[in-house]
Amino acid sequence: MRKRKEINVLVGNQIRIVRESAGLTQEQFGDLVSLGPKNISDIERGNVGISVSTLKRICETLSVSSDRILFGDQKINELEYLRERLELLPEEQFSIVEAFLNQMFHLFGMLGK
């Protein structure tokens, strides 16, 4: 059995954490980043490393920075985490989230009266 590299284990674990928090299965996530479920499993367990282009696809798909994948959450708070994810959304998706949040704030405002 080949010894796993520490960096692969750390990166793979972060990918798993972010994937799970996004509510994606390995199969769903693999489809989104053009990798098979076995590849995703091998990456998340640290059995294999990833290329920079794969890291980029993963970060774009999960709307997280490469720093989050490479260094973990570094004790950022929930608001900072959301801000980071919103900044990475394409403009069209950001507009959808913005409209949704504005509706929610309007609804909450109505409920508070």
Secondary structure, DSSP 8 states (H G I E B T S, - for coil): -----HHHHHHHHHHHHHHHHTT--HHHHHHHHT--HHHHHHHHTTSS---HHHHHHHHHHHT--HHHHHH--TT--HHHHHHHHHHTS-HHHHHHHHHHHHHHHHHHHHHT-
